[in-house]
Amino acid sequence: MKERVRFFQSVNFKIALTFILILLISIEIIGAYFIRGLEKSIIDNYSKGMDTQVAALANTISSELDRASDKQNINQTIQRLLDNSSTSEILEMRVVDEKGIVRATTDVTEKSSIGKKNDYQDINNFTIKSFRVYDDETGKRVLINVHPIQSLTGDTILGALYVKSNIEDQYQQIRNIAIIFVTASLIAVGISMVVAVLIAHSITQPIGEMREQAVRIARGDYSRKVTVHGKDELGQLATTFNQLAKQIEETQEAMESERNRLNSVLSHMTDGVVATDRRGKVITINDMALSLLNVKKEVAIGQSILKLLNIEKDYTLRKILESTEELLIELADSHQTNDQRIIRVEFSMIRRESGFISGLVAVLHDVTEQEQTERERREFVSNVSHELRTPLTSMRSYIETLSEGAWQDKEIAPKFLKITLDETDRMIRMINDLLDLSRMDNGNLKLQLEMVNFNELVNFVLDRFDVILTNEEKKYTIRREFTKRQLFVEIDPDRMIQVIDNIMNNAIKYSPDGGTIIVRLMETHNNVVLSVTDRGLGIPKKDLAKIFDRFYRVDKARARKQGGTGLGLAISREVVRALGGSIWADSRENFGSTFYISLPYEPIEEEWWD
């Protein structure tokens, strides 16, 4: 929103005010010098004129006094001279003789003082004087002139002439001139103010237009141009501003295009990217990083990257900048809260050309699968080594015993040889299972698919276990709950028999003596489901998701004692997957387990099959 500038805060007002102040100061200085000089000139001229007039009148009176013989006539003559010399500016003229007796005066109110002793102290010493005082009666300024009256020879003082003139009129004249000057100055100031406002407006109008254009540019509007009013400096500035706006528009378009391209790259990257400022605060984060870290963008932006990655206890920003090593951090999986997601973080500094570090970029890779694969590989090698070392160690012991002479013992030798043969068979089975898993991992498992009556196939396997039951020490019962509908499924019979054997062997091993194993066969709309339920020890909930992993055993000691390789369920899972089905388990500890096998199924009419 555009902020309105008050007139008294505008540049227009400031320029006009500056111009007026300069003009006023100039007028004041010139007026002060002018009025002071005028006052001095008028007052000095007036004083000199009065001095000359008083001196001339004193000389005239002196000549009359020298010629006069009658004292009474002399007074009249002096009075006549004073009356004839009096003007409107002269307030009073008085003549005293050498004894201080008043001979004549023009002041009507002072006629009674004629013939008396003069009471004006200013003329008693008979010296030439000229000074200005304020009249006690009127309070106005008056000019006092005192001039001695000398004889024609100049050696005798005959008296003195006293003249009081009204000099206030001269000051009033000066004041009138000052008023005229001030009035003219005010008129000049008014006219100058109008001119200054117009000139200031002509200066500030292009600036205002450029300001409005700058505001539009800040909003992203480059459609308008600043009007060029002339070819002066402001016109050149307006032209340059238009060129600058065009360059900004082109740069903005290039930056927007680059930003969109960068955002597109960041959005489609399979790795997470987090960028920070020089203080380690997050300023950019892509969708993959948000997903990996399980945070929302508004929460991540502005947060410290150390806190975002949950490494603030072990690392500082300086330590990360000084170290080039990548970090492995574990975070809770946003989809599976029971699992941990492993993230590899690689840091890179953002440097300017000057070498100043302006930020940090962190690239996040989800290496959970790689780490899990590597962990499984290490566990697999360890398990294979352990599983092979156990029978080999046992075989070596028995063979060493036989080589030391026990082969001649007819009771011990056959027993040791049978154990050695059993361990050899066990290793062969394990190696065969490993080879099968290797072929499955490499996609080289070849299936011999046939359309098989699945009911009969399952019955065939269970019949074998019924036969084995007579030769086993452990007693168990197999209960069959099959659908009456004949189910034809396209499978590899040998591989499926292997799978069912593995499931049944486990059910028998972990079932209590005299227990019942329930085998159910049912159909759904698109699947055939085979389930095997035992009443054994069950599988703990924490181990249920891992029982199909290679070499994984819930009870390792018991499983190894019973001769298992730990690969049966892993092979079963791979075979079922290769057939397009799925296998899973449901268990309750101390209450038994149920294994399910689901295979794709399309109903076929028996008449068509026949």
VOGU-3710 file (C-alpha; in Angstrom, 3 decimals, decimal comma):
1> mkervrffqs> 0,000/0,000/0,000  1,366/3,395/-1,030  2,027/5,633/1,970  0,715/9,171/1,475  3,312/11,877/2,133  2,040/15,005/3,842  2,703/18,322/2,111  4,815/19,626/4,980  6,965/16,468/4,771  7,337/16,510/0,993
11> vnfkialtfi> 10,417/17,491/-0,971  8,224/20,032/-2,766  7,620/21,905/0,478  11,239/21,594/1,576  12,566/23,070/-1,666  10,056/25,947/-1,545  10,767/26,552/2,142  14,506/26,554/1,542  14,116/29,056/-1,293  11,873/31,332/0,818
21> lillisieii> 14,185/31,168/3,831  17,167/32,094/1,691  15,176/34,962/0,213  13,999/36,153/3,636  17,473/36,003/5,097  18,839/37,941/2,122  16,076/40,564/2,374  16,603/40,896/6,131  20,331/41,415/5,761  19,936/43,872/2,870
31> gayfirglek> 17,064/45,665/4,654  19,028/45,961/7,883  22,008/47,533/6,107  19,735/49,712/3,981  17,548/50,980/6,855  20,562/51,542/9,096  22,385/53,457/6,385  19,286/55,439/5,484  18,678/56,330/9,114  22,261/57,484/9,588
41> siidnyskgm> 22,159/59,536/6,405  18,831/61,275/7,180  19,660/61,987/10,810  23,167/63,214/9,991  21,893/65,458/7,202  19,170/66,830/9,440  21,630/67,452/12,269  24,105/69,177/9,958  21,331/71,284/8,474  20,162/72,375/11,887
51> dtqvaalant> 23,757/73,071/12,954  24,225/75,328/9,935  20,869/77,039/10,430  21,566/77,652/14,144  25,076/78,976/13,415  23,738/81,379/10,791  21,013/82,606/13,107  23,580/83,089/15,920  25,743/85,211/13,616  22,719/87,287/12,600
61> isseldrasd> 21,771/87,870/16,216  25,418/88,792/17,039  25,463/91,493/14,390  22,145/92,879/15,617  23,396/92,987/19,184  26,514/94,938/18,176  24,485/97,624/16,294  21,725/97,984/18,863  21,918/100,775/21,510  18,537/100,473/23,095
71> kqninqtiqr> 18,190/97,440/25,234  14,416/97,327/24,834  14,720/97,495/21,084  17,370/94,783/21,130  15,001/92,321/22,762  12,350/93,115/20,198  14,859/92,779/17,371  16,037/89,378/18,653  12,410/88,246/19,112  11,656/89,326/15,553
81> lldnsstsei> 14,653/87,401/14,217  13,616/84,297/16,141  10,027/84,532/14,923  11,140/85,028/11,362  13,558/82,047/11,546  11,082/79,684/13,222  9,820/76,723/11,117  7,403/73,887/11,724  10,273/71,597/12,693  11,545/74,006/15,393
91> lemrvvdekg> 9,766/73,607/18,676  11,504/76,419/20,561  14,280/78,977/20,097  15,660/80,905/23,020  18,372/83,567/23,376  20,170/84,377/26,627  22,766/87,082/27,238  26,157/86,658/28,787  24,622/86,978/32,257  22,176/84,152/31,638
101> ivrattdvte> 19,139/86,430/31,284  16,540/85,321/28,775  16,243/87,942/26,027  13,722/86,188/23,705  11,898/82,892/23,149  9,481/81,484/20,556  7,664/79,323/23,070  4,445/81,191/23,977  4,260/79,341/27,282  7,717/80,596/28,231
111> kssigkkndy> 7,157/84,345/27,531  7,135/85,037/31,232  10,720/83,903/31,494  11,956/86,838/29,355  14,135/89,110/31,504  14,647/86,365/34,022  17,476/84,072/34,795  17,662/81,181/32,356  16,819/77,806/33,933  18,114/75,618/31,034
121> qdinnftiks> 21,403/74,190/32,182  22,360/73,091/28,655  23,216/76,670/27,521  24,788/78,078/30,629  28,373/77,258/29,634  28,133/79,027/26,192  29,752/76,237/24,148  28,671/74,725/20,818  26,655/71,564/21,457  24,296/69,313/19,509
131> frvyddetgk> 22,558/66,268/21,025  19,318/64,277/20,913  17,055/63,749/23,912  13,481/62,680/24,646  11,063/65,505/25,395  9,729/65,183/28,951  6,272/66,416/27,940  5,680/64,601/24,641  8,084/61,698/25,102  9,320/62,209/21,529
141> rvlinvhpiq> 12,883/62,629/20,412  14,105/66,207/19,897  17,382/67,710/18,676  18,986/70,321/20,924  21,419/72,814/19,332  23,351/75,324/21,483  25,512/77,943/19,806  27,309/80,847/21,556  26,670/84,420/20,317  29,961/86,252/19,947
151> sltgdtilga> 30,852/89,762/19,110  31,898/90,541/15,540  35,495/90,693/16,702  35,103/87,195/18,205  36,693/87,955/21,506  33,557/88,575/23,580  30,684/86,201/24,390  27,405/88,104/24,082  25,144/85,215/24,913  23,903/81,871/23,500
161> lyvksniedq> 21,235/80,599/21,101  19,205/77,549/22,190  17,164/75,682/19,504  14,972/72,619/20,140  13,783/70,952/16,937  11,467/67,992/16,298  13,727/65,197/14,963  10,972/62,555/15,554  9,572/63,372/12,126  12,818/62,187/10,582
171> yqqirniaii> 12,561/58,890/12,438  8,919/58,580/11,371  10,032/59,090/7,801  12,556/56,305/8,263  9,841/54,049/9,715  7,592/54,751/6,761  10,378/53,800/4,399  10,969/50,610/6,450  7,260/49,735/6,242  7,349/50,221/2,482
181> fvtasliavg> 10,429/48,016/2,330  8,849/45,293/4,495  5,617/45,398/2,461  7,556/45,102/-0,748  9,575/42,277/0,774  6,412/40,402/1,778  4,960/40,819/-1,685  8,241/39,593/-3,117  8,201/36,642/-0,715  4,625/35,765/-1,720
191> ismvvavlia> 5,457/35,919/-5,404  8,672/34,013/-4,765  6,773/31,351/-2,825  4,452/30,749/-5,760  7,407/30,629/-8,133  9,332/28,334/-5,730  6,391/25,936/-5,438  6,053/25,790/-9,216  9,784/25,246/-9,672  9,861/22,662/-6,855
201> hsitqpigem> 6,876/20,885/-8,422  8,633/20,791/-11,771  11,619/19,185/-10,003  9,712/16,806/-7,758  7,116/15,664/-10,318  9,615/13,468/-12,252  10,992/12,222/-8,922  7,458/11,334/-7,796  6,805/9,520/-11,066  10,051/7,594/-10,639
211> reqavriarg> 9,022/6,718/-7,068  5,665/5,391/-8,277  7,440/3,407/-10,974  9,830/2,005/-8,348  6,809/0,905/-6,279  5,299/-0,778/-9,355  8,607/-2,475/-10,090  8,710/-3,731/-6,489  5,268/-5,269/-7,113  6,523/-6,835/-10,340
221> dysrkvtvhg> 4,751/-4,442/-12,753  7,103/-3,380/-15,552  4,431/-2,272/-18,041  4,689/1,512/-17,497  7,494/3,931/-18,210  8,525/7,178/-16,543  7,615/10,256/-18,657  10,682/12,206/-19,773  9,838/15,925/-19,344  13,026/17,395/-20,744
231> kdelgqlatt> 16,658/16,898/-21,630  18,060/18,180/-18,361  19,556/16,081/-15,592  16,105/14,918/-14,432  15,232/13,906/-17,985  18,469/11,946/-18,234  17,701/10,366/-14,853  14,204/9,372/-16,073  15,683/7,826/-19,229  18,244/5,929/-17,176
241> fnqlakqiee> 15,488/4,798/-14,795  13,461/3,389/-17,710  16,531/1,541/-18,964  17,152/0,233/-15,444  13,529/-0,969/-15,206  13,918/-2,813/-18,510  17,136/-4,470/-17,330  15,504/-5,398/-14,004  12,575/-6,940/-15,895  14,908/-8,992/-18,076
251> tqeamesern> 16,991/-10,010/-15,063  13,851/-10,866/-13,093  12,569/-13,034/-15,929  15,943/-14,786/-16,182  16,060/-15,292/-12,401  12,451/-16,530/-12,341  13,199/-18,952/-15,137  16,321/-20,120/-13,343  14,403/-20,368/-10,058  11,657/-22,433/-11,697
261> rlnsvlshmt> 14,270/-24,664/-13,271  16,030/-25,033/-9,929  12,739/-25,721/-8,126  11,861/-28,302/-10,748  15,242/-29,963/-10,324  14,960/-29,896/-6,531  11,386/-31,213/-6,611  12,273/-34,170/-8,844  15,519/-35,071/-7,137  15,593/-38,454/-5,490
271> dgvvatdrrg> 17,806/-36,979/-2,772  16,821/-34,413/-0,181  18,401/-30,952/-0,364  18,519/-28,418/2,480  20,100/-24,956/2,099  20,869/-22,602/4,990  22,107/-19,077/5,518  25,443/-18,274/7,180  23,901/-18,781/10,635  22,698/-22,284/9,797
281> kvitindmal> 19,011/-21,324/9,494  17,107/-23,285/6,829  16,068/-21,132/3,851  15,328/-23,813/1,222  14,207/-27,424/1,492  12,807/-29,708/-1,201  9,937/-32,179/-0,958  12,190/-35,226/-0,689  14,012/-33,742/2,322  10,647/-32,956/3,956
291> sllnvkkeva> 9,583/-36,552/3,407  12,856/-38,004/4,702  12,844/-35,819/7,812  9,063/-36,137/8,299  8,532/-32,392/8,853  6,378/-29,698/7,331  7,913/-26,931/5,253  6,614/-24,105/7,457  8,216/-25,797/10,476  11,538/-26,449/8,744
301> igqsilklln> 12,042/-22,960/7,256  13,930/-20,764/9,701  14,898/-23,664/11,961  18,524/-24,496/12,725  19,770/-27,337/10,545  21,388/-28,916/13,614  17,995/-29,103/15,303  16,304/-30,215/12,082  18,717/-33,158/11,756  18,658/-33,772/15,526
311> iekdytlrki> 22,459/-33,554/15,798  22,743/-30,404/17,928  24,015/-32,392/20,925  26,976/-33,859/19,039  27,832/-31,207/16,461  28,171/-27,454/16,121  27,954/-25,427/12,938  31,685/-24,683/13,094  32,497/-28,377/13,502  30,418/-29,215/10,424
321> lesteellie> 32,102/-26,456/8,401  35,573/-27,614/9,411  34,836/-31,306/8,796  34,323/-32,838/5,348  33,077/-36,173/6,636  29,566/-37,320/5,838  27,164/-38,177/8,630  24,855/-41,114/9,138  21,784/-40,291/11,193  18,871/-42,485/12,204
331> ladshqtndq> 15,348/-41,148/12,153  11,987/-42,723/12,867  10,329/-43,876/9,643  7,346/-41,681/8,853  5,424/-44,683/7,522  6,617/-47,423/9,842  7,157/-45,938/13,250  8,721/-49,157/14,576  11,588/-48,985/12,071  14,479/-46,581/11,798
341> riirvefsmi> 15,323/-44,752/8,600  19,060/-44,264/7,998  20,005/-41,000/6,271  23,459/-40,146/4,916  24,092/-36,397/5,009  26,779/-34,694/2,913  27,565/-31,042/3,632  28,909/-28,455/1,221  29,693/-24,782/1,855  28,338/-21,932/-0,262
351> rresgfisgl> 31,218/-19,540/-0,928  31,273/-16,183/-2,661  34,067/-15,130/-4,966  35,667/-13,294/-2,047  35,787/-16,552/-0,080  33,083/-15,431/2,368  30,915/-18,368/3,508  27,299/-17,323/2,925  25,578/-20,611/3,678  25,531/-24,383/3,746
361> vavlhdvteq> 23,984/-27,076/1,554  23,137/-30,498/2,932  22,312/-33,382/0,595  20,326/-36,205/2,200  20,428/-39,764/0,853  18,125/-42,492/2,104  20,562/-45,375/2,604  18,245/-47,480/4,739  18,033/-50,213/2,106  21,768/-50,160/1,399
371> eqtererref> 22,602/-50,258/5,093  20,043/-52,984/5,629  21,473/-54,957/2,706  24,995/-54,488/4,019  23,894/-55,519/7,491  22,115/-58,572/6,085  25,203/-59,431/4,033  27,407/-59,307/7,092  24,899/-61,327/9,089  24,550/-63,791/6,217
381> vsnvshelrt> 28,308/-64,344/5,959  28,512/-64,673/9,733  25,596/-67,133/9,833  26,908/-69,245/6,926  30,324/-69,354/8,529  28,803/-70,363/11,852  26,445/-72,915/10,337  29,231/-74,557/8,345  31,788/-74,394/11,134  29,554/-76,241/13,613
391> pltsmrsyie> 29,133/-79,468/11,570  32,721/-79,303/10,295  34,031/-79,026/13,842  31,860/-81,958/14,872  32,985/-84,025/11,853  36,640/-83,237/12,536  36,326/-84,435/16,102  34,725/-87,744/15,075  37,171/-88,293/12,192  40,168/-87,582/14,467
401> tlsegawqdk> 38,790/-90,077/16,943  38,371/-92,683/14,176  41,867/-92,009/12,813  43,340/-92,557/16,239  42,039/-96,124/16,192  38,367/-95,904/17,008  37,551/-97,212/13,479  38,457/-100,654/14,760  35,763/-100,464/17,456  32,720/-102,203/15,929
411> eiapkflkit> 30,312/-100,329/18,196  31,747/-96,797/18,092  32,918/-96,703/14,459  29,477/-97,143/12,793  27,923/-94,616/15,160  30,625/-92,003/14,456  30,379/-92,639/10,735  26,589/-92,183/10,810  26,957/-88,835/12,672  29,566/-87,711/10,159
421> ldetdrmirm> 27,279/-88,723/7,294  24,334/-86,845/8,852  26,420/-83,693/9,274  27,596/-84,034/5,675  23,987/-84,346/4,485  23,097/-81,331/6,561  25,863/-79,274/4,940  24,818/-80,477/1,495  21,230/-79,433/2,182  22,429/-76,069/3,402
431> indlldlsrm> 24,603/-75,526/0,348  21,775/-76,583/-1,951  19,462/-74,164/-0,176  22,051/-71,392/-0,540  22,405/-72,178/-4,231  18,629/-72,039/-4,624  18,490/-68,665/-2,866  21,346/-67,393/-5,015  19,510/-68,397/-8,187  16,346/-66,733/-6,875
441> dngnlklqle> 18,216/-63,527/-6,024  19,746/-63,428/-9,501  16,423/-64,180/-11,171  17,690/-67,493/-12,540  15,105/-69,662/-10,824  13,427/-71,784/-13,511  9,921/-72,925/-12,742  8,253/-75,889/-14,420  4,689/-74,623/-14,415  1,809/-77,044/-14,690
451> mvnfnelvnf> -1,924/-76,855/-14,143  -2,221/-78,984/-10,994  -5,137/-80,118/-8,886  -4,056/-78,346/-5,728  -6,309/-80,475/-3,467  -4,569/-83,657/-4,560  -1,107/-82,075/-4,293  -1,660/-81,039/-0,680  -3,148/-84,456/0,153  -0,095/-86,126/-1,387
461> vldrfdvilt> 2,250/-84,179/0,901  0,123/-84,769/3,987  -0,106/-88,498/3,216  3,693/-88,708/3,371  3,664/-87,086/6,784  1,033/-89,602/7,894  3,379/-92,393/6,852  6,304/-90,768/8,684  4,131/-90,537/11,786  4,476/-94,279/12,419
471> neekkytirr> 8,281/-94,015/12,564  8,466/-90,843/14,753  8,782/-90,788/18,485  6,647/-87,588/18,676  2,946/-88,233/18,166  0,750/-85,725/16,337  -2,512/-85,590/14,400  -3,093/-83,926/11,043  -6,628/-82,635/10,552  -7,677/-81,638/7,071
481> eftkrqlfve> -10,339/-79,003/6,394  -10,562/-78,731/2,608  -13,119/-77,189/0,348  -15,092/-79,773/-1,618  -14,471/-77,888/-4,834  -11,521/-79,080/-6,904  -8,977/-76,250/-7,220  -6,702/-76,230/-10,255  -3,685/-73,922/-9,940  -0,771/-73,274/-12,306
491> idpdrmiqvi> 2,339/-73,947/-10,202  5,668/-75,792/-10,154  4,694/-78,987/-8,284  8,182/-79,825/-7,010  8,776/-76,319/-5,666  5,340/-76,163/-4,070  5,915/-79,555/-2,408  9,183/-78,155/-1,046  7,308/-75,172/0,390  4,578/-77,281/2,028
501> dnimnnaiky> 7,251/-79,639/3,408  9,024/-76,719/5,060  5,808/-75,416/6,642  4,766/-78,891/7,852  8,228/-79,739/9,210  8,208/-76,549/11,273  4,688/-77,249/12,533  5,686/-80,743/13,617  8,980/-79,623/15,211  7,382/-76,939/17,341
511> spdggtiivr> 4,136/-78,728/18,193  3,845/-80,460/21,542  3,745/-84,257/21,673  0,232/-85,427/20,833  -0,725/-82,083/19,317  -3,028/-81,462/16,388  -1,960/-79,757/13,181  -4,858/-78,267/11,206  -4,432/-77,868/7,444  -7,107/-75,802/5,716
521> lmethnnvvl> -7,614/-75,291/1,991  -10,105/-72,708/0,809  -10,752/-70,431/-2,119  -11,563/-66,758/-2,437  -12,640/-64,853/-5,507  -9,144/-64,734/-7,044  -6,949/-66,774/-4,704  -6,389/-70,205/-3,253  -5,407/-70,037/0,413  -3,602/-72,875/2,234
531> svtdrglgip> -3,120/-72,497/5,997  -1,229/-74,704/8,472  -2,034/-74,221/12,179  -0,143/-75,771/15,079  -0,552/-75,592/18,830  3,111/-75,037/19,614  5,029/-72,397/21,498  4,101/-69,645/19,076  6,251/-66,811/17,847  6,838/-63,632/19,849
541> kkdlakifdr> 5,335/-60,543/18,240  8,745/-58,859/17,920  10,069/-61,815/15,869  7,027/-62,377/13,675  8,106/-59,993/10,896  11,623/-61,519/10,701  10,930/-65,260/10,543  11,202/-65,271/6,742  14,715/-63,754/6,885  17,647/-66,012/6,109
551> fyrvdkarar> 19,193/-67,840/9,072  16,766/-66,145/11,436  15,685/-68,333/14,338  13,422/-67,405/17,212  15,125/-70,005/19,445  18,563/-70,591/17,927  19,691/-73,321/20,303  16,517/-75,375/19,896  16,369/-74,904/16,113  20,000/-75,962/15,637
561> kqggtglgla> 19,483/-78,965/17,890  16,578/-80,033/15,693  18,745/-79,822/12,569  17,276/-76,801/10,813  19,352/-74,659/8,456  17,375/-71,465/8,992  16,761/-71,165/5,238  13,515/-73,085/4,785  11,097/-70,193/5,291  13,286/-67,832/3,273
571> isrevvralg> 13,241/-70,297/0,323  9,478/-70,775/0,755  8,880/-67,027/0,536  10,953/-66,693/-2,651  9,193/-69,639/-4,312  5,711/-68,348/-3,450  6,630/-64,889/-4,710  7,960/-66,382/-7,945  4,552/-68,058/-8,410  2,822/-64,681/-7,960
581> gsiwadsren> 1,512/-65,455/-4,488  2,230/-64,387/-0,943  3,098/-66,100/2,344  2,683/-64,813/5,880  2,255/-65,942/9,459  -0,034/-65,190/12,347  0,980/-66,272/15,817  0,181/-65,893/19,481  2,904/-66,768/21,916  2,222/-70,014/23,887
591> fgstfyislp> -0,900/-70,627/21,799  0,542/-71,681/18,430  1,079/-70,294/14,954  -0,667/-70,289/11,576  1,158/-69,998/8,253  -0,773/-68,883/5,182  0,026/-69,415/1,510  -2,035/-67,510/-1,040  -1,775/-68,312/-4,777  -3,521/-66,688/-7,740
601> yepieeewwd> -6,479/-68,714/-8,931  -8,900/-68,647/-11,847  -11,910/-70,987/-11,541  -12,093/-73,616/-14,331  -15,179/-75,649/-15,037  -14,578/-79,384/-14,491  -16,334/-80,293/-17,749  -13,905/-78,120/-19,692  -10,934/-79,721/-17,906  -12,252/-83,210/-18,594
//
